[in-house]
Amino acid sequence: MTILRARRRSSSSSSSSSGSSSSSLSTKRNEAELLPIYDIVLPPGEGGGGPLGGGGGGGGGGTSRRPHPPSPPSHPPLAHLTPIDPSWLVQRGSTTIDDAHRRGRLHVGHVLFVLDASDNVLFLRRSSDVVTCPGTWSVLGEHATRGEGTTDAVVRGIEEELGFVGLPDDDDVNDEVDVVDGHVRARVGTSAKSNESGPTGTFVVRFRPNDNDDDDDGGGGGGGEKTTTGGGSPPPLLVTIRNATEYPLYYIRHYGPRNDDRVDRQLTYMWSATFPMDHDEIVWHLDDEVADHRWISLEDAGEWLSNDARSDDLDGRNVVVGDDATADDATARREDDGPDRGDFCHGTIRSLYEARQLQKCIEDIRINVQSKRKSSALDDLKKAKGIINAKETKMTSSCRDAKVCATILDTMRGELGPLEVTLRASADYQAGSDQERDALDKSYDAQDRIQKSLTALQEQMIPAGYVTPVPDIYSDLPQLKGRATVEMILKKPDGEKFNIEGTLFKEAKLKMIIDGYTAPVTGGNFVDLVKRGFYDNMDIQRSDGFVVQTGDPKGEADGYVGTPSKSVGAGKHGERLIPLEIFAKGDKGPFYESSIEDEGRGGEATVLPFSSYGAMGWAREEYDANSGSSQFFWLLFDSDLTPAGKNVLDGRYPCFGYVVEGADFLRDVKEGDVIVSAKVTSGVENLVLPS
């Protein structure tokens, strides 16, 4: 691929035109592997938003006076907000679940961690894999086994809306669920294929509590009387059966109350739905057997889609963390470890559910303003107000500093008022009039300010001191351990001016966020070069309607000449080279020195995709992954040419930042324009230079 190769003087730097680049772009995408549950990410782009906030709006058809490129993502992916070392997890493929995956899309709808008193993970259910800890449980695999235990199981930590999991079961037995005074009993019937003590496993029961239920102490598998638990569409409840047995997974069954026709509900793989649930209706009870266990739930990760309704996008990307087994235990550990531990094994993972709900409303306002859907924008504004007012406590409790977040939310409330005024005013003006355009521009500006506040809010939810892991072999290269802001001033030669939609400017000012969370080596290299003044007085060397590219210094070298890295060496003229750095969704960190196709993962999405006008990418030679040095490009995003996740850029070139202010100027940046100055305005303390 030549469209974004590093510029070489031995060949024409403009040999690839915008026409050739567009013809080389492919919209075909291999079906991506499912995301691990600890990396459920909102991609930026058209209506998608950033990995955790501030993103939004796509490239399509803005109708206000000036074009408005979408904002960049404001956060690293969820994996970064829950920094765990999953080395204690053992991944085992499940033939049954893999078969289900082949027949349709299996997205995790509800995941449960069970931690014992020693913080050993008893099981973790995710995607199409089975993930367990050695010597404990294998859930939904070929067998589910556990030592002596009881069939009684009760669950705490289920909040608001639940997803679903599967049930290991046999089709010739009758299974029962009892709800007695808030105490949940579940028994799984036995058959000749399992021993008399009953199977072990995790399944969904759907019930509506009934105060008239009678207690039943029947134990083992299949014994005891049935209890009618009501009709309708009750919420699901995750229940774990613990017993000494081996039991193969035959199929997944939907469970209903006694008066449901279970035969009609049986499915070959999985039946999915979520239902609102008032968790105050049930007093969750932990018996002595499981009193020391903590139940942590990740909810609404996705849904099951059949082949007839397949989609590459997850519908539910919100993650909610359930409470610990006991309030006293949770309080004690929060006082001991602080609220920002962000540790799976201690149950203090931050809840981003409310912040993501708010994010979606704010981003939808932007999209609706662009398309003049004013009533829809007002509806989104109303929802945003409701979330801020109703969920402020939950959101502030998820921050490193609750007072800071409270102030941010107050600021957002203050901005929502003027936004509502301008939106309503735009509805009163004639379509296409100057008054309407002015009102929409003001609405867009107000939304932009709110979005920046949302960015600040969600940045407060990043655990203190978090950094993306980088292999030690690259320790002799600059690394960015967080984010940095870079500002550039560009001018045209001979005193010409930039023409943006008929308005003239004597200089172009670009403000960029460089993301060391997703590209620590690439971002660190760029910030280091900016700090050195490398880009000062450098010409723009390519502008073809597809990208704007620079970074090729004068002289024979094709990049920055400096101390080479031991890992990738130097260029033929002494250039400091950096490895290709790609961060795929679902991974703990980036992989290096190969593209996503080279890794055999073609079609998988990246954490930071090329899906926004002004997205920044690192240039390299077509057939040399480690040939990048100092040349980079701004993408002139077009949703038709470069759809997020379906273009030839993602996974082949690292996206390491976005233009957050001044991206409109890129439309009139031409070859020969000059970067007068480039400076790091914030985050320079996150730059770590090799010793």
Secondary structure, DSSP 8 states (H G I E B T S, - for coil): --TT----TTS-TT-S-HHHHHHH------------GGG-----STTT--SSSS----SS---SSS--------S--HHHHS---GGG-EEEE-HHHHHHHHHSB---SEEEEEE-TT--EEEEEETTEEEE-TTS---SSSB--BSS--S--------SB-------B-TTS--EEEEETTEEEEE----TTS-TT---EEEEEE----TT-------SSS-S-------S---EEEEEE--SB--B--B-B----TTS-HHHHB-SS------B--GGGS-----GGGTT-EEEEEE-----B-GGG--SS-S-----B---S-HHHHHHHHHHH-TT---GGGT-----HHHHHHHHHHHHHHHHHHTT-HHHHHHHHHHHHHHHHHHHHHHHHTSSSHHHHHHHHHHHHHHHHHHHHHHHHHHHS-TT-HHHHHHHHHHHHHHHHHHHHHHHHHHTTS-TT------GGGTTS-EESSEEEEEEEEE-GGG--EEETTEEESSEEEEEEEETTT-HHHHHHHHHHHHHTTTTTEE--EESSSEEEE---SSS-SS-B---BTTTBB-TTSBB-B--EE-BTT-SS-EESS-TTTTT-TT--BSS-S-STTEEEE---TT-TT-BSS-EEEE---TTTS-TTSSSSBTTB-EEEEEEE-GGGGGG--TT-EEEEEEEEE-GGGEE---
